Amino acid sequence: MPEPSAASGGEPPADERPAADARPGADAGPRSRLWWAAWLVPGYAISYGLVLPALGDRFWWLGIPGMLGLVCVVLMALQVLLEGPFRGTVPYATDGTDRRGPVRHHYKVLVGRYLLLVAVGVPMVVVPLAADVRYLYPFVGTGLVALLLGTRFWLPQILALRKCARVLKVYEFEFRSPVKKSNLRGNGVRSLTLGAGDSPRMSAREPLFSDRWPRGIEHGVWFAGDDPFGGVLLVPGTGELMCMQPENWAAQDKNRRQAAHKRRERARQAGLARKSI
């Protein structure tokens, strides 16, 4: 077995490189944040209006659909905020020459989104309590839900990015083409196969947890890692990172055991010695 194994390496052919303007957000379409805001803001206002009668002695039953509506709006808003793809061009090279830039930018995006959540959620909790205005109390509930669930959704994203960062401290990028897309599951997990050789099908997790395939990924990606253990891929042009490991981990046990000591040690340093995806 090659060390490390590679179905295809080196520079991508010119005709397989994504177009220069292929970037997330270039065709945001109906799932853009403005489109979502046009639905979520009225939905929140209507749900809030239904909760208000429940604060009195009459029409308390209207508070039930109102509270359910507020929770649904908060959940959808968190998904839009925390799990949206990149917008615009990325400020780093996506040709496999930069291993630090993608990690730094992903951290900047994820931390920035969480700080925005805190900047909105904390005043929603603090202001009504400080003002002691009864009809503002529904904001307290929605603010607490947003902060608690938002933190719950955000932490796995940061952990996934830390896995990518650890791998990229150990391995260099090599180009793999083509990429066969198998399926797309929740929480940014998808199945794919790199190259036309004997590379195993991988489970890949995108730290942003985006619910779409990056544009042009089928033409090839930059891969850093070792197939039986896993690694990280970088999408040319669009710049998304994904940490990945063999989908059928047990099927690669023999290849991992037979790998040279140096390969096994590198995988251990990169956090790939055990299945984590």
Secondary structure, DSSP 4 states (H G I P E B T S, - for coil): --TT--SS-SSPPGGGSPPTT--TTTT-GGGSHHHHHHHHHHHHHHHHHHHGGGGSSSSGGGHHHHHHHHHHHHHHHHHHHHSPPP-S--SS--SSS-SHHHHHHHHHHHHHHHHHHHHHHHHHHHHHHHHT-GGGHHHHHHHHHHHHHHHHHHHHHHHHHHHHHHHHTT---EEE--EEEEEE-STTEEEEEESSSSPPPEEEE-TT--SSPPTTGGG-EEEEEETTTEEEEE-TTT--EEEEEESSTGGGHHHHHHS-HHHHHHHHHTT-SS---
